[in-house]
Amino acid sequence: MKKLEYLGRRNICGERVRKERVTRRISQERLAAKMQMRGVEIEQDAISRIESGDRLVTDYELRAFAALFEVPIESLLEPEDT
């Protein structure tokens, strides 16, 4: 299987997902539970790996993150300010 990476990360939304989660003071476990309530089977360790850039994010996961955070999907794809 081919490793899919961009600039050393397996996703470009993980940093934004973490920022949105922390801003809202939601734990990774609580975020995983909220995702599961929307029908997205995901565990806390997967949230951690997404935020660190070690896991790919599916389109339906990205859509669920955006809905939960009440932000446009595009905002999760913007580069983090450096």
C-alpha positions as CSV (number, residue, x, y, z in Angstrom):
1,M,0.0,0.0,0.0
2,K,1.3,3.4,-0.9
3,K,1.8,6.0,1.8
4,L,-0.1,9.1,1.2
5,E,1.5,12.2,2.7
6,Y,1.7,15.9,2.0
7,L,4.4,17.9,3.7
8,G,5.0,15.0,6.1
9,R,1.3,14.7,7.2
10,R,-1.4,12.3,6.2
11,N,-4.1,15.1,6.3
12,I,-4.3,18.8,6.1
13,C,-7.3,19.3,8.5
14,G,-5.9,17.8,11.7
15,E,-4.4,21.1,13.1
16,R,-7.7,22.9,12.4
17,V,-9.8,20.1,14.0
18,R,-7.6,20.3,17.1
19,K,-7.9,24.1,17.2
20,E,-11.7,24.0,16.9
21,R,-12.0,21.2,19.5
22,V,-9.7,23.0,22.0
23,T,-11.5,26.4,21.4
24,R,-14.8,24.7,22.3
25,R,-13.2,22.9,25.3
26,I,-14.2,19.4,24.0
27,S,-12.1,16.4,24.9
28,Q,-11.1,14.0,22.2
29,E,-13.3,11.3,23.9
30,R,-16.3,13.7,23.8
31,L,-15.7,14.6,20.2
32,A,-15.5,10.9,19.3
33,A,-18.8,10.3,21.1
34,K,-20.4,13.3,19.2
35,M,-19.2,11.9,15.9
36,Q,-20.6,8.4,16.8
37,M,-24.0,10.0,17.6
38,R,-23.9,11.3,13.9
39,G,-23.2,7.7,12.7
40,V,-19.4,8.1,12.2
41,E,-17.7,5.2,13.9
42,I,-14.5,6.8,15.3
43,E,-12.6,6.4,18.6
44,Q,-10.6,8.8,20.7
45,D,-7.3,7.3,19.5
46,A,-8.3,8.0,15.9
47,I,-9.1,11.7,16.8
48,S,-5.6,11.9,18.3
49,R,-4.0,10.5,15.2
50,I,-6.0,12.8,12.9
51,E,-4.9,15.9,15.0
52,S,-1.3,14.8,14.8
53,G,-1.5,14.2,11.1
54,D,-0.8,10.5,11.3
55,R,-4.2,9.4,10.0
56,L,-6.1,10.1,6.8
57,V,-9.5,11.7,7.1
58,T,-12.4,10.5,5.0
59,D,-14.8,12.9,3.3
60,Y,-17.7,11.9,5.6
61,E,-15.5,12.4,8.7
62,L,-14.6,15.9,7.4
63,R,-18.2,16.7,6.8
64,A,-19.2,15.5,10.3
65,F,-16.3,17.6,11.9
66,A,-17.6,20.7,10.1
67,A,-21.2,20.1,11.1
68,L,-20.3,19.5,14.8
69,F,-18.1,22.7,14.9
70,E,-20.7,24.6,12.8
71,V,-18.0,25.8,10.4
72,P,-17.7,25.5,6.6
73,I,-15.7,22.4,5.5
74,E,-13.3,24.8,3.7
75,S,-12.3,26.4,7.0
76,L,-11.0,23.0,8.1
77,L,-8.8,22.8,5.0
78,E,-7.2,26.3,5.4
79,P,-3.5,26.2,6.4
80,E,-2.8,27.0,10.0
81,D,-1.2,30.4,10.6
82,T,2.5,30.2,11.3
